[in-house]
């Protein structure tokens, strides 16, 4: 009897060894794919058995049952991650296991540019591939309500950055991520504000940062432009910034800002109305956010573009007018020489 048991156990060891060898060999062999690239999408909470079936349904020639037991016996089945994956020939069962365990997704990217409006951000999402466009036909108001910001204007509320995503993600999720990022960046900036700031709350800081963002692309000028705006607010002087007028004109702006536009009153016309406009006018980046809450220590009330991307700052109107004449004359001379 003991001899028989020993023989049986020996046979069991041999069979187990053969099984392990067979599985090891199988796991190293490339799987047949219906095409050179197979897209696989796994939702959060999907069971191992369902993942095995999804792999087969996606176009991988494999038995879902065999794959299921392989994944379970691997010891890594609890590590499998949801996501969007590309399976490219050659891919073996072992390669597949490692890809799913690492969460090695095929990621795409969409970039929200500093100074963009919410309309431009939505257009970028609508034109991006492999995104589910769940909000495409929704109004701005409905989108903000969907994101938990009822009655909050969307302008300026989304942080400009590059956002990576897996195939099949909803545009709602990317909007939520950029909204959350801006909330965090704005909160961080507000905690670092200067003690004697004119601004009364983070919303004011966001609005001012958007004006700074649209006024200059030169990093070193941002704190000085912020100082001009702060100095004007302190003495009750209109902010008088062209980008707000252009923003308020909307589709009526044809690329040329005329004197009559500066005198046509609307909510964003900072020539006809004192104080801050009602909303931001664009998406500000980190540098503009920090400039809004940490302006330069200056007495400047005016600035004019030099024509090289930088600005000339002046403390009084007389100096400002002289600077305007100097740089406009320089600009006209440059244009004249280029046309000759």
C-alpha positions as CSV (number, residue, x, y, z in Angstrom):
1,X,0.0,0.0,0.0
2,X,2.8,2.4,0.9
3,X,4.6,1.5,-2.3
4,X,1.5,2.3,-4.3
5,X,1.0,5.6,-2.6
6,X,4.6,6.5,-3.3
7,X,4.2,5.6,-7.0
8,X,1.0,7.6,-7.1
9,X,2.7,10.6,-5.6
10,X,5.6,10.3,-8.0
11,X,3.2,10.2,-10.9
12,X,1.5,13.3,-9.5
13,X,4.8,15.1,-9.3
14,X,5.6,14.2,-12.9
15,X,2.1,15.2,-14.1
16,X,2.4,18.5,-12.2
17,X,5.8,19.1,-13.6
18,X,4.6,18.4,-17.1
19,X,1.6,20.8,-16.5
20,X,3.8,23.5,-15.2
21,X,6.2,23.0,-18.2
22,X,3.3,23.1,-20.6
23,X,1.9,26.2,-19.1
24,X,5.3,27.9,-19.0
25,X,5.9,27.1,-22.6
26,X,2.4,28.2,-23.6
27,X,2.7,31.5,-21.7
28,X,5.9,32.4,-23.6
29,X,4.4,31.8,-27.1
30,X,2.9,34.7,-29.0
31,X,-0.9,34.8,-29.1
32,X,-2.7,35.1,-32.5
33,X,-4.4,38.5,-33.0
34,X,-7.1,39.3,-35.4
35,X,-5.1,42.4,-36.5
36,X,-1.6,43.8,-35.9
37,X,-3.0,46.0,-33.1
38,X,-5.9,45.0,-30.8
39,X,-7.6,47.5,-28.5
40,X,-8.5,46.3,-25.1
41,X,-10.6,48.3,-22.6
42,X,-11.1,47.2,-19.0
43,X,-13.5,49.0,-16.7
44,X,-12.8,49.4,-13.0
45,X,-14.2,46.5,-10.9
46,X,-14.0,43.9,-13.8
47,X,-13.4,40.4,-12.5
48,X,-10.5,38.2,-13.7
49,X,-12.9,35.9,-15.5
50,X,-14.5,38.8,-17.3
51,X,-11.1,40.2,-18.2
52,X,-10.3,36.9,-19.8
53,X,-13.5,37.0,-21.8
54,X,-12.8,40.6,-22.8
55,X,-9.4,39.7,-24.1
56,X,-10.9,37.0,-26.4
57,X,-13.8,39.3,-27.5
58,X,-11.3,42.1,-28.4
59,X,-9.7,39.8,-31.0
60,X,-7.1,37.6,-29.3
61,X,-7.3,34.0,-30.3
62,X,-7.2,32.4,-26.8
63,X,-9.5,30.3,-24.7
64,X,-11.0,32.5,-22.0
65,X,-11.0,29.6,-19.6
66,X,-7.4,28.8,-20.1
67,X,-6.4,32.4,-19.8
68,X,-8.5,32.8,-16.7
69,X,-6.7,29.9,-14.9
70,X,-3.3,31.2,-16.1
71,X,-4.1,34.7,-14.6
72,X,-5.4,33.2,-11.4
73,X,-2.4,30.8,-11.0
74,X,0.1,33.5,-11.8
75,X,-0.3,35.0,-8.3
76,X,-0.8,38.5,-9.9
77,X,-4.5,38.3,-10.6
78,X,-5.3,40.9,-7.8
79,X,-2.9,43.3,-9.4
80,X,-4.6,43.6,-12.8
81,X,-5.6,47.2,-13.5
82,X,-8.4,48.8,-15.4
83,X,-7.5,50.9,-18.4
84,X,-7.2,51.2,-22.1
85,X,-4.5,48.9,-23.7
86,X,-3.0,48.2,-27.1
87,X,-1.9,44.7,-27.8
88,X,0.6,44.6,-30.5
89,X,1.9,41.4,-32.2
90,X,3.9,39.6,-30.9
91,X,2.3,39.5,-27.4
92,X,2.4,36.3,-25.3
93,X,0.1,35.5,-22.3
94,X,3.0,36.4,-20.0
95,X,3.4,39.8,-21.8
96,X,-0.3,40.4,-21.4
97,X,-0.2,39.6,-17.7
98,X,2.7,42.0,-17.1
99,X,1.0,44.7,-19.1
100,X,-2.2,44.5,-17.2
101,X,-0.4,44.2,-13.8
102,X,1.7,47.3,-14.5
103,X,-1.2,49.2,-15.9
104,X,0.8,49.8,-19.0
105,X,-1.8,51.7,-20.9
106,X,-1.6,53.2,-24.3
107,X,-2.0,56.9,-23.4
108,X,-3.0,59.8,-25.6
109,X,-2.6,63.4,-24.6
110,X,-4.5,66.7,-25.0
111,X,-3.0,70.1,-24.1
112,X,-4.9,73.1,-22.6
113,X,-2.8,76.2,-23.6
114,X,-2.3,79.1,-21.2
115,X,-4.5,81.9,-22.2
116,X,-7.1,79.8,-23.9
117,X,-10.8,80.3,-23.2
118,X,-13.2,77.6,-22.1
119,X,-14.6,77.6,-25.7
120,X,-11.2,76.7,-27.0
121,X,-10.7,74.0,-24.4
122,X,-14.0,72.4,-25.4
123,X,-13.0,72.5,-29.0
124,X,-9.7,70.8,-28.3
125,X,-11.6,68.0,-26.4
126,X,-14.1,67.6,-29.2
127,X,-11.3,67.3,-31.8
128,X,-9.2,64.8,-29.7
129,X,-9.3,61.2,-30.8
130,X,-10.3,58.2,-28.6
131,X,-12.4,60.3,-26.3
132,X,-16.1,59.8,-25.5
133,X,-17.7,63.1,-26.2
134,X,-20.4,63.0,-23.5
135,X,-20.5,66.8,-23.0
136,X,-20.3,67.8,-26.7
137,X,-23.9,68.9,-26.9
138,X,-24.2,70.2,-23.4
139,X,-24.3,74.0,-22.5
140,X,-21.5,75.5,-20.5
141,X,-23.9,75.9,-17.6
142,X,-24.9,72.2,-17.7
143,X,-21.3,71.1,-17.8
144,X,-20.5,73.1,-14.7
145,X,-23.5,71.7,-12.9
146,X,-22.4,68.2,-14.0
147,X,-19.0,68.9,-12.4
148,X,-20.5,70.0,-9.1
149,X,-20.0,73.8,-9.7
150,X,-23.6,74.9,-10.1
151,X,-24.0,78.6,-11.2
152,X,-20.2,79.0,-11.5
153,X,-19.1,80.5,-14.8
154,X,-16.6,78.1,-16.5
155,X,-14.2,80.7,-17.8
156,X,-10.8,80.5,-16.1
157,X,-11.7,77.5,-14.0
158,X,-9.6,74.9,-15.8
159,X,-5.9,74.6,-15.4
160,X,-3.8,74.8,-18.5
161,X,-1.6,71.7,-18.8
162,X,-1.1,68.5,-20.8
163,X,-3.5,65.7,-19.8
164,X,-2.8,62.1,-20.7
165,X,-5.7,59.6,-21.0
166,X,-6.5,56.1,-22.1
167,X,-8.7,55.3,-25.0
168,X,-12.4,55.6,-24.3
169,X,-12.1,58.1,-21.5
170,X,-15.0,60.6,-21.2
171,X,-14.4,64.2,-21.9
172,X,-16.2,64.8,-18.6
173,X,-13.3,63.1,-16.7
174,X,-10.7,65.4,-18.4
175,X,-12.8,68.4,-17.6
176,X,-13.0,67.2,-14.0
177,X,-9.3,66.7,-13.8
178,X,-8.4,70.2,-15.2
179,X,-11.1,71.8,-12.9
180,X,-9.6,70.1,-9.9
181,X,-6.1,71.1,-10.9
182,X,-7.1,74.8,-11.1
183,X,-8.9,74.6,-7.8
184,X,-5.7,73.3,-6.2
185,X,-3.3,75.8,-8.0
186,X,-5.5,78.7,-7.1
187,X,-5.7,77.6,-3.4
188,X,-1.9,77.2,-3.3
189,X,-1.4,80.7,-4.7
190,X,-3.9,82.3,-2.4
191,X,-2.1,80.8,0.6
192,X,1.0,82.6,-0.5
193,X,-0.6,86.0,-1.1
194,X,1.0,89.2,0.0
195,X,-0.4,90.6,3.3
196,X,-1.7,93.9,1.9
197,X,-3.3,92.6,-1.2
198,X,-6.2,94.6,-2.6
199,X,-8.0,91.4,-3.8
200,X,-10.7,90.2,-1.5
201,X,-10.9,86.5,-2.3
202,X,-9.4,83.7,-4.6
203,X,-12.0,84.5,-7.3
204,X,-10.6,88.0,-7.6
205,X,-7.1,86.5,-7.9
206,X,-8.3,84.1,-10.7
207,X,-9.8,87.0,-12.6
208,X,-6.7,89.2,-12.2
209,X,-4.5,86.3,-13.2
210,X,-6.4,85.9,-16.4
211,X,-5.9,89.6,-17.3
212,X,-2.2,89.2,-16.7
213,X,-2.1,86.1,-18.8
214,X,-3.7,87.9,-21.8
215,X,-1.6,91.1,-21.4
216,X,1.9,89.5,-21.8
217,X,3.7,86.3,-22.6
218,X,6.9,87.6,-21.0
219,X,7.4,86.0,-17.6
220,X,9.4,88.8,-16.0
221,X,6.8,91.4,-16.9
222,X,3.9,89.6,-15.2
223,X,4.5,90.9,-11.6
224,X,4.8,94.5,-12.9
225,X,1.6,94.3,-14.9
226,X,0.0,92.9,-11.7
227,X,1.4,95.9,-9.8
228,X,-0.2,98.3,-12.3
229,X,-3.6,96.7,-11.9
230,X,-3.2,96.6,-8.1
231,X,-2.2,100.3,-8.1
232,X,-5.2,101.2,-10.2
233,X,-7.6,99.3,-8.0
234,X,-6.2,101.0,-4.9
235,X,-7.0,104.5,-6.3
236,X,-10.3,103.6,-8.0
237,X,-8.9,104.0,-11.5
238,X,-10.4,101.8,-14.2
239,X,-8.2,98.8,-15.2
240,X,-8.4,99.9,-18.9
241,X,-7.2,96.6,-20.3
242,X,-7.9,95.8,-24.0
243,X,-8.3,92.0,-23.6
244,X,-11.3,92.4,-21.4
245,X,-13.0,94.5,-24.0
246,X,-12.2,92.0,-26.7
247,X,-13.5,89.2,-24.6
248,X,-16.8,91.0,-23.9
249,X,-17.3,91.6,-27.7
250,X,-17.3,87.9,-28.3
251,X,-18.0,87.0,-32.0
252,X,-18.3,90.7,-32.9
253,X,-14.6,91.2,-32.6
254,X,-13.1,91.1,-36.1
255,X,-9.4,91.4,-35.1
256,X,-9.4,95.2,-34.9
257,X,-10.1,97.0,-31.7
258,X,-11.4,100.5,-32.4
259,X,-11.9,103.6,-30.3
260,X,-15.7,103.1,-30.4
261,X,-15.2,99.6,-28.9
262,X,-13.5,101.1,-25.9
263,X,-16.4,103.4,-25.3
264,X,-19.2,100.8,-25.9
265,X,-20.3,99.7,-22.4
266,X,-20.6,96.0,-21.5
267,X,-19.9,94.0,-18.4
268,X,-16.2,93.3,-19.4
269,X,-15.4,96.8,-20.6
270,X,-12.8,97.9,-18.1
271,X,-12.6,101.3,-19.7
272,X,-16.3,102.2,-19.0
273,X,-16.5,100.3,-15.7
274,X,-14.3,100.4,-12.6
275,X,-13.1,97.4,-10.6
276,X,-12.8,93.8,-11.7
277,X,-14.7,92.3,-14.6
278,X,-17.4,89.7,-13.6
279,X,-15.4,86.6,-14.6
280,X,-11.9,85.6,-15.8
281,X,-11.4,86.0,-19.5
282,X,-9.0,83.1,-20.1
283,X,-7.2,80.2,-18.4
284,X,-4.2,81.5,-16.5
285,X,-1.1,79.5,-15.8
286,X,0.9,79.2,-12.6
287,X,3.1,82.2,-13.2
288,X,0.1,84.5,-13.8
289,X,-1.6,83.1,-10.7
290,X,1.4,83.8,-8.5
291,X,1.9,87.3,-10.1
292,X,-1.7,88.2,-9.2
293,X,-1.2,87.5,-5.5
294,X,2.5,88.7,-5.4
295,X,2.7,91.9,-7.4
296,X,5.9,93.8,-7.8
297,X,6.5,96.7,-5.4
298,X,6.1,99.6,-7.8
299,X,4.2,102.8,-8.3
300,X,3.5,102.2,-12.0
301,X,0.0,103.0,-13.3
302,X,0.7,102.5,-17.0
303,X,2.4,100.2,-19.4
304,X,2.8,100.0,-23.2
305,X,4.1,97.2,-25.4
306,X,7.7,97.9,-26.7
307,X,7.1,95.7,-29.7
308,X,9.6,93.0,-28.7
309,X,7.2,91.1,-26.3
310,X,8.1,93.2,-23.3
311,X,6.4,96.3,-21.8
312,X,7.5,99.8,-20.8
313,X,6.1,100.8,-17.3
314,X,5.4,104.4,-16.2
315,X,4.4,106.0,-12.9
316,X,2.5,108.9,-14.5
317,X,0.5,109.8,-17.6
318,X,3.1,112.2,-19.0
319,X,5.8,109.5,-19.0
320,X,3.4,107.0,-20.4
321,X,2.4,109.3,-23.3
322,X,6.0,109.8,-24.1
323,X,6.6,106.1,-24.1
324,X,3.6,105.5,-26.3
325,X,4.8,108.0,-28.8
326,X,8.3,106.5,-28.8
327,X,7.3,102.9,-29.3
328,X,4.5,103.7,-31.7
329,X,7.0,105.7,-33.8
330,X,9.5,102.9,-33.6
331,X,6.8,100.4,-34.7
332,X,5.7,102.7,-37.6
333,X,9.3,103.0,-38.8
334,X,9.8,99.3,-38.7
335,X,6.7,98.6,-40.6
336,X,7.6,101.3,-43.2
337,X,11.1,99.8,-43.7
338,X,9.6,96.3,-44.1
339,X,7.2,97.5,-46.7
340,X,9.8,99.3,-48.8
